[in-house]
Amino acid sequence: MNEEIARKSHADELFAQRDAHLGGLPANVLLDLARNEAAPREWRKAAVELLLDKGYRQANHPELTAVVMEIKAERAARVEVEAVVETAVEEDMSGGRHVDFGGAQGGALTCGVTTKNLMQDDIFPAPPSAADCFVDPELIAAEPELPPAEN
């Protein structure tokens, strides 16, 4: 019993590395493996997948038609399931509704810092003139009184 489990585990581990084992084989060897009825079905299917992925014309062999159709159907189903899961996750993250974070109303959001102005020198506005201040201009022009010098 333990020996059977060990063999199954080893076979699963080898199959997980199928790209490493079969990836460097030329198209004619992959075709022979795919057509070999003595080979395990998962290895035959892996060979056909590699033929398809690498774009070899041997994938169009008449004996492989059923396997190619099965692989294409599985891939289409995988894409469909991924799309459904992504949609469900996006809806779950947003609570199934659009969330408005109080951005600009009726227009695009704007940012004060952009890549154009991020590294440029700071621009300070011109200082106000004396006439713009609420203080009497004569007080601004006067020199401040200094404390008496200590001897």
Residue pairs with C-beta under 8 A, 6 or more apart in sequence:
14 21
15 42
15 43
15 46
18 43
18 46
19 50
22 30
22 33
22 43
22 46
22 47
22 50
23 50
25 33
25 47
25 50
27 51
27 54
27 56
27 57
27 58
28 58
30 47
30 48
30 50
30 51
30 56
30 58
31 47
31 51
31 56
31 58
31 61
31 64
33 39
33 43
33 44
33 47
34 44
34 45
34 47
34 48
34 51
34 61
34 64
34 67
35 44
35 61
35 63
35 64
36 44
44 67
45 67
45 70
45 71
48 59
48 64
48 67
48 68
48 71
49 71
51 58
51 59
51 64
52 59
52 68
52 71
59 68
60 68
103 109
104 110
130 137
130 140
130 141
131 137
133 140
